[in-house]
Amino acid sequence: MYKKTVVFEFILMLEDGGAQALVKDYALLLNKDKFDVHVITLWKIPGAINSDILRENGINDIGIYNGMTFFNRAFNKLCGWFFPALKLKFLIWKYKPDCLHFHLNLAKYVKQATRKDRNIRLFYTSHAEPEVNFDSPKEIKTVDWLIKNKNLKVIALHNKMKWELDEIFGISDTIVLHNGINIARFTDVKEKKSDIRQMLGIPEKAHVIGCVARFCKVKNHSFLIDVFA
């Protein structure tokens, strides 16, 4: 019988966001006959849209912490890396993943959970500019340890990011893997454009400019509004 490749996708949470949507798409689109995908989150947020989509398709995200409650946040701050790394180590023991792909600033948990595991392949995607992701010497040191001791493969989203990551870690094999977007969900729309305009109260001949970004400060909508003005 063919043995499936067991994949862990490890991310902070599954609320709205580019990295979160990418992880959700990986879990949904990887060939189920060849891959068994488990999504691990540091914080399992009830009602998170990507979590709901995964569940509807038979994939549950496994939370290190069930909800970002005051108690959980306080406990996480108190215990540092210890409890999340211990639970991640337990999940690795339980599911025996062939590879673990982590995102955002989770390297400290991965380092401790996989320190003695020689079989698991590690991948890390940098979703933000390197100077943002690696503004802490401690974070750089942790990822550098994983590269040197666990053969971690670093993934960049474009060539400029690859050059910067190669320079930071003194390597030359950063992988460039562009974010993939399933554009069919935007092109195969059943509703008529005129009906959508009417529903949103947009005049029929108005010039429409769209912006795809969640409403948070880092997306800088205030600047966008100034430009439009």
The 8 nearest C-alpha neighbors of each residue, nearest first, counted from 0:
[[1, 2, 3, 32, 33, 4, 34, 35],
 [2, 0, 3, 33, 32, 4, 34, 35],
 [3, 1, 0, 4, 33, 34, 5, 32],
 [2, 4, 33, 34, 5, 35, 1, 32],
 [3, 5, 34, 35, 97, 33, 6, 2],
 [4, 6, 96, 35, 97, 34, 36, 3],
 [7, 5, 36, 98, 96, 99, 35, 97],
 [8, 6, 99, 37, 38, 36, 100, 9],
 [7, 9, 38, 100, 101, 39, 99, 37],
 [10, 8, 101, 39, 40, 38, 7, 100],
 [11, 9, 40, 102, 12, 101, 39, 41],
 [10, 12, 41, 40, 42, 9, 13, 103],
 [13, 11, 40, 42, 10, 14, 43, 41],
 [14, 12, 19, 49, 50, 47, 15, 11],
 [13, 15, 47, 12, 48, 49, 16, 19],
 [16, 14, 19, 13, 48, 213, 20, 49],
 [17, 15, 19, 18, 20, 14, 213, 13],
 [16, 18, 20, 19, 21, 15, 126, 212],
 [19, 17, 21, 20, 16, 22, 126, 102],
 [18, 20, 16, 22, 13, 21, 17, 23],
 [21, 19, 23, 17, 22, 18, 16, 24],
 [20, 22, 24, 18, 23, 19, 17, 25],
 [23, 21, 25, 19, 24, 20, 26, 18],
 [22, 24, 20, 26, 21, 25, 49, 19],
 [25, 23, 27, 21, 26, 22, 28, 20],
 [26, 24, 22, 28, 23, 27, 29, 21],
 [25, 27, 23, 24, 36, 28, 29, 22],
 [28, 26, 24, 25, 29, 23, 53, 56],
 [27, 29, 25, 24, 26, 30, 31, 23],
 [30, 28, 25, 27, 26, 31, 34, 33],
 [29, 31, 32, 33, 34, 28, 27, 35],
 [30, 32, 34, 33, 29, 35, 28, 36],
 [33, 31, 30, 34, 3, 35, 29, 1],
 [34, 32, 3, 31, 30, 4, 35, 2],
 [35, 33, 4, 31, 3, 5, 30, 36],
 [34, 36, 5, 6, 4, 3, 31, 37],
 [37, 35, 6, 26, 5, 7, 34, 38],
 [36, 38, 7, 6, 8, 39, 35, 60],
 [37, 39, 60, 8, 7, 9, 61, 40],
 [40, 38, 9, 61, 60, 62, 8, 37],
 [41, 39, 62, 10, 12, 11, 42, 9],
 [40, 42, 11, 63, 62, 64, 12, 10],
 [41, 43, 64, 12, 40, 62, 66, 11],
 [44, 42, 62, 65, 66, 40, 12, 64],
 [43, 45, 66, 47, 42, 46, 67, 12],
 [46, 44, 47, 43, 66, 50, 65, 51],
 [45, 47, 48, 44, 51, 50, 14, 49],
 [48, 46, 14, 50, 44, 45, 49, 13],
 [47, 49, 51, 50, 46, 14, 52, 15],
 [50, 48, 52, 51, 13, 47, 23, 53],
 [49, 51, 53, 47, 48, 52, 13, 54],
 [52, 50, 54, 48, 49, 53, 55, 47],
 [53, 51, 49, 55, 50, 54, 48, 56],
 [54, 52, 58, 56, 50, 55, 51, 59],
 [53, 55, 58, 57, 51, 59, 56, 52],
 [56, 54, 52, 53, 57, 51, 58, 50],
 [57, 55, 53, 54, 58, 52, 27, 59],
 [56, 58, 54, 55, 53, 59, 52, 27],
 [59, 57, 53, 54, 56, 60, 37, 55],
 [60, 58, 54, 53, 61, 57, 38, 50],
 [59, 61, 38, 39, 62, 50, 40, 58],
 [60, 62, 39, 40, 59, 38, 63, 43],
 [63, 61, 43, 40, 64, 65, 42, 41],
 [62, 64, 41, 83, 40, 42, 86, 65],
 [65, 63, 42, 62, 66, 41, 43, 71],
 [64, 66, 43, 62, 42, 63, 67, 44],
 [67, 65, 44, 43, 68, 64, 42, 45],
 [66, 68, 71, 42, 72, 69, 44, 65],
 [69, 67, 71, 70, 66, 72, 65, 73],
 [68, 70, 72, 71, 73, 67, 74, 66],
 [71, 69, 73, 68, 72, 74, 67, 75],
 [70, 72, 74, 68, 73, 69, 75, 67],
 [73, 71, 75, 69, 74, 70, 68, 76],
 [74, 72, 70, 76, 75, 71, 69, 77],
 [73, 75, 71, 77, 76, 72, 70, 78],
 [76, 74, 72, 78, 77, 73, 79, 71],
 [77, 75, 73, 79, 74, 78, 72, 71],
 [76, 78, 74, 75, 79, 73, 72, 80],
 [79, 77, 75, 76, 81, 74, 80, 82],
 [80, 78, 76, 81, 75, 77, 82, 83],
 [79, 81, 108, 83, 84, 82, 78, 107],
 [80, 82, 84, 79, 83, 78, 85, 108],
 [81, 83, 85, 84, 80, 86, 78, 79],
 [84, 82, 86, 85, 81, 80, 63, 87],
 [85, 83, 108, 112, 87, 81, 82, 86],
 [84, 86, 82, 88, 83, 87, 81, 89],
 [87, 85, 89, 83, 88, 84, 82, 90],
 [86, 88, 84, 90, 89, 85, 83, 112],
 [87, 89, 112, 85, 91, 86, 90, 84],
 [90, 88, 86, 92, 87, 91, 93, 85],
 [91, 89, 93, 87, 92, 88, 94, 86],
 [92, 90, 88, 95, 89, 93, 94, 96],
 [91, 93, 89, 90, 95, 94, 88, 96],
 [92, 94, 90, 91, 95, 89, 88, 96],
 [93, 95, 91, 96, 92, 90, 5, 89],
 [94, 96, 91, 92, 93, 97, 5, 90],
 [97, 95, 5, 98, 6, 94, 91, 7],
 [98, 96, 119, 5, 4, 6, 120, 95],
 [97, 99, 120, 119, 6, 96, 121, 7],
 [98, 100, 7, 121, 6, 8, 120, 122],
 [101, 99, 122, 8, 123, 121, 7, 9],
 [102, 100, 9, 123, 8, 10, 99, 122],
 [101, 103, 10, 124, 123, 9, 104, 125],
 [102, 104, 105, 125, 126, 10, 101, 11],
 [105, 103, 106, 102, 132, 138, 107, 11],
 [106, 104, 107, 108, 103, 109, 102, 101],
 [105, 107, 109, 108, 104, 110, 142, 141],
 [106, 108, 110, 109, 105, 141, 111, 80],
 [109, 107, 84, 111, 106, 110, 105, 80],
 [108, 110, 106, 112, 107, 111, 113, 105],
 [111, 109, 107, 108, 113, 112, 114, 106],
 [110, 112, 114, 108, 109, 113, 84, 107],
 [111, 113, 88, 84, 109, 110, 114, 87],
 [114, 112, 116, 115, 110, 111, 109, 88],
 [113, 115, 111, 110, 116, 112, 149, 109],
 [116, 114, 113, 117, 112, 111, 118, 110],
 [117, 115, 113, 114, 118, 119, 112, 149],
 [116, 118, 119, 115, 149, 113, 114, 120],
 [119, 117, 116, 120, 97, 98, 96, 95],
 [118, 120, 97, 98, 117, 121, 116, 96],
 [121, 119, 98, 99, 97, 118, 122, 151],
 [120, 122, 151, 99, 98, 100, 152, 119],
 [123, 121, 100, 152, 151, 153, 99, 101],
 [122, 124, 153, 101, 100, 154, 102, 152],
 [125, 123, 154, 102, 126, 153, 155, 101],
 [124, 126, 127, 155, 154, 103, 123, 102],
 [125, 127, 124, 18, 103, 128, 156, 102],
 [128, 126, 125, 132, 129, 131, 103, 130],
 [127, 129, 131, 130, 132, 160, 126, 125],
 [130, 128, 132, 131, 133, 127, 164, 163],
 [129, 131, 133, 134, 128, 132, 127, 163],
 [132, 130, 129, 128, 134, 133, 127, 135],
 [133, 131, 129, 130, 134, 127, 128, 125],
 [132, 134, 130, 135, 131, 129, 139, 138],
 [133, 135, 131, 130, 132, 136, 138, 129],
 [134, 136, 137, 133, 138, 139, 132, 140],
 [137, 135, 139, 138, 140, 134, 133, 141],
 [136, 138, 140, 135, 139, 141, 133, 142],
 [137, 139, 141, 135, 140, 136, 133, 142],
 [140, 138, 136, 142, 137, 141, 133, 143],
 [139, 141, 143, 137, 138, 142, 136, 144],
 [142, 140, 144, 138, 143, 139, 137, 107],
 [141, 143, 145, 139, 144, 140, 106, 146],
 [142, 144, 140, 146, 141, 145, 139, 168],
 [145, 143, 141, 147, 142, 146, 148, 140],
 [144, 146, 149, 142, 148, 143, 151, 147],
 [147, 145, 151, 150, 143, 144, 149, 148],
 [146, 148, 144, 145, 150, 149, 143, 151],
 [147, 149, 145, 144, 146, 150, 151, 143],
 [148, 150, 145, 151, 146, 147, 121, 144],
 [151, 149, 146, 148, 147, 152, 145, 121],
 [152, 150, 146, 121, 149, 145, 122, 153],
 [153, 151, 122, 150, 121, 123, 154, 173],
 [152, 154, 123, 173, 122, 124, 174, 151],
 [153, 155, 124, 174, 173, 175, 123, 125],
 [156, 154, 175, 161, 157, 160, 125, 174],
 [155, 157, 177, 176, 175, 178, 160, 154],
 [158, 156, 160, 155, 159, 175, 177, 161],
 [159, 157, 161, 160, 162, 175, 156, 155],
 [158, 160, 162, 161, 157, 163, 155, 156],
 [159, 161, 163, 158, 157, 162, 155, 164],
 [162, 160, 158, 164, 155, 159, 163, 173],
 [163, 161, 165, 159, 160, 164, 166, 158],
 [162, 164, 160, 166, 161, 165, 167, 159],
 [165, 163, 167, 161, 166, 162, 160, 168],
 [166, 164, 170, 162, 171, 163, 168, 169],
 [165, 167, 169, 163, 164, 168, 162, 170],
 [168, 166, 164, 165, 169, 163, 139, 170],
 [169, 167, 165, 170, 166, 143, 164, 139],
 [168, 170, 166, 165, 167, 171, 164, 143],
 [171, 169, 165, 168, 172, 166, 173, 164],
 [170, 172, 165, 173, 169, 166, 162, 161],
 [171, 173, 170, 174, 165, 152, 153, 161],
 [174, 172, 153, 154, 161, 171, 165, 175],
 [173, 175, 154, 155, 172, 153, 176, 161],
 [176, 174, 155, 156, 157, 154, 177, 158],
 [177, 175, 156, 155, 174, 154, 178, 157],
 [176, 178, 156, 179, 157, 175, 155, 154],
 [179, 177, 176, 156, 180, 21, 17, 18],
 [178, 180, 177, 181, 21, 176, 24, 182],
 [181, 179, 182, 178, 21, 24, 183, 20],
 [180, 182, 183, 184, 179, 24, 185, 28],
 [181, 183, 185, 184, 180, 186, 187, 179],
 [184, 182, 186, 185, 187, 181, 188, 180],
 [183, 185, 182, 187, 186, 181, 188, 180],
 [186, 184, 183, 182, 187, 188, 181, 180],
 [185, 187, 183, 188, 184, 182, 189, 181],
 [188, 186, 183, 184, 185, 189, 182, 190],
 [187, 189, 186, 190, 185, 184, 191, 183],
 [190, 188, 187, 191, 186, 192, 185, 184],
 [191, 189, 188, 192, 194, 195, 193, 187],
 [190, 192, 194, 193, 195, 189, 188, 196],
 [191, 193, 195, 194, 196, 190, 197, 188],
 [192, 194, 196, 191, 195, 197, 203, 190],
 [195, 193, 197, 191, 196, 192, 198, 190],
 [194, 196, 198, 192, 197, 193, 199, 191],
 [197, 195, 201, 193, 199, 194, 198, 200],
 [196, 198, 200, 194, 195, 199, 201, 193],
 [197, 199, 195, 196, 200, 194, 201, 193],
 [200, 198, 196, 197, 201, 195, 194, 202],
 [199, 201, 197, 198, 196, 202, 195, 203],
 [200, 202, 196, 199, 197, 203, 205, 198],
 [203, 201, 205, 204, 200, 196, 197, 206],
 [202, 204, 205, 201, 196, 193, 197, 206],
 [203, 205, 202, 206, 201, 207, 196, 193],
 [204, 206, 202, 203, 207, 201, 196, 208],
 [207, 205, 204, 208, 202, 203, 201, 209],
 [206, 208, 205, 209, 201, 204, 202, 196],
 [209, 207, 206, 210, 227, 205, 211, 223],
 [208, 210, 207, 211, 212, 206, 223, 227],
 [211, 209, 212, 208, 223, 220, 213, 207],
 [210, 212, 209, 213, 214, 218, 17, 208],
 [213, 211, 210, 214, 218, 16, 215, 17],
 [212, 214, 215, 16, 15, 211, 218, 17],
 [215, 213, 212, 216, 218, 220, 219, 217],
 [216, 214, 217, 218, 213, 219, 220, 212],
 [215, 217, 218, 219, 214, 220, 221, 213],
 [216, 218, 219, 215, 220, 214, 213, 212],
 [217, 219, 216, 215, 220, 212, 214, 213],
 [220, 218, 217, 221, 216, 222, 223, 215],
 [219, 221, 223, 222, 218, 224, 216, 214],
 [220, 222, 224, 219, 223, 225, 216, 218],
 [223, 221, 225, 220, 224, 219, 226, 227],
 [224, 222, 220, 226, 225, 221, 227, 219],
 [223, 225, 227, 221, 226, 222, 228, 220],
 [226, 224, 222, 228, 223, 227, 221, 220],
 [227, 225, 223, 228, 224, 222, 221, 220],
 [226, 228, 224, 225, 223, 222, 208, 221],
 [227, 225, 226, 224, 223, 222, 221, 220]]
